[in-house]
Amino acid sequence: MTGLVFGKTGQVATELARRAAEDTPLIFLGRDQSDLSDPAACAAAIKSAQPDFVLNAAAWTAVDKAEEHEAEATVINGDAPGAMAQACAALGIPFVHVSTDYVFDGAGTQRFATSDPVAPLGAYGRSKLAGERAVQDAGGAFIILRTSWVFSAHGANFVKTMLRLGRERDRLTVVADQIGGPTPAAAIADAMLTCAKALSGGAQSGVEHFAGAPDTSWAGFAREIMTRAGLDCAIADIPTADYPTPAQRPLNSRLDCSGLARLGLEQPDWQAHLDSVLQELESAS
């Protein structure tokens, strides 16, 4: 089986590159080869490559910037995945796409089920929801993985930011009333490949939640980073109201991941993956 991957340098795409094997070679398309701002070109790339499955690991991820550039974000996060899914449907091949907890409004304290009503708070969430609906409407075999709080040893993410600030300061204030599941990019990459193989084997299409366990706050995540990295930096809790951003963040990002069992997947232990990320960063320094 040969897979075509949209994305090349992002966190998940980088992890997917590590998993390319002789029995499952992966072809990666970076922005210079297939720009998601041109959905038709994305579809053409699929038709030209004739892969056995397609993984979309590329997206507009600048949450705050999307507030001022919603139309552009919607083309990349909405129209492009839809065009990819349509091309896959025409070829009769599986399509695996990554979405986000931002499709929910973050109300309450219960874990959101895949069947719960969606109600994005901002432009980024709306753009990702547009992508979900376009993929579902394409009529092919698909799995959409909604995930949250992605981290790895690559690119820009919360772990790397905390490590940098933790070395520079002895105290940080971090939001404590947003709760969710930090999710390792490595686990998302593994899950995407598993989903593609499951769809090829006849698994039912659908939306699933894939987030790390256990749930924590950003402040709790930050403390764990400092502790495991051996940094003497105190973390002080603050409410979201004390850290205003252009885009409103959901307070509750808890995701019910019980549906993963049908695909042979489990929630990843983010603490164990955090240790692996810290070791990789230390080795690279």
QUIUR-V173412 format. One record per helix or strand. SS is the DSSP state (a for helix, b for strand). FROM is the first residue (numbers start at 0). TO is the last residue. If there is no record, write none. Layout:
BEGIN
ss=SS from=FROM to=TO
ss=SS from=FROM to=TO
END
This chain:
BEGIN
ss=b from=2 to=5
ss=a from=10 to=18
ss=b from=25 to=28
ss=a from=38 to=48
ss=b from=52 to=55
ss=a from=62 to=65
ss=a from=69 to=90
ss=b from=93 to=99
ss=a from=100 to=102
ss=b from=111 to=111
ss=a from=122 to=136
ss=b from=141 to=146
ss=b from=149 to=150
ss=a from=157 to=167
ss=b from=170 to=174
ss=b from=178 to=179
ss=b from=182 to=183
ss=a from=184 to=199
ss=b from=205 to=208
ss=b from=212 to=212
ss=b from=215 to=216
ss=a from=217 to=228
ss=b from=233 to=237
ss=a from=239 to=241
ss=b from=251 to=251
ss=b from=254 to=254
ss=a from=257 to=262
ss=b from=268 to=268
ss=a from=269 to=283
END
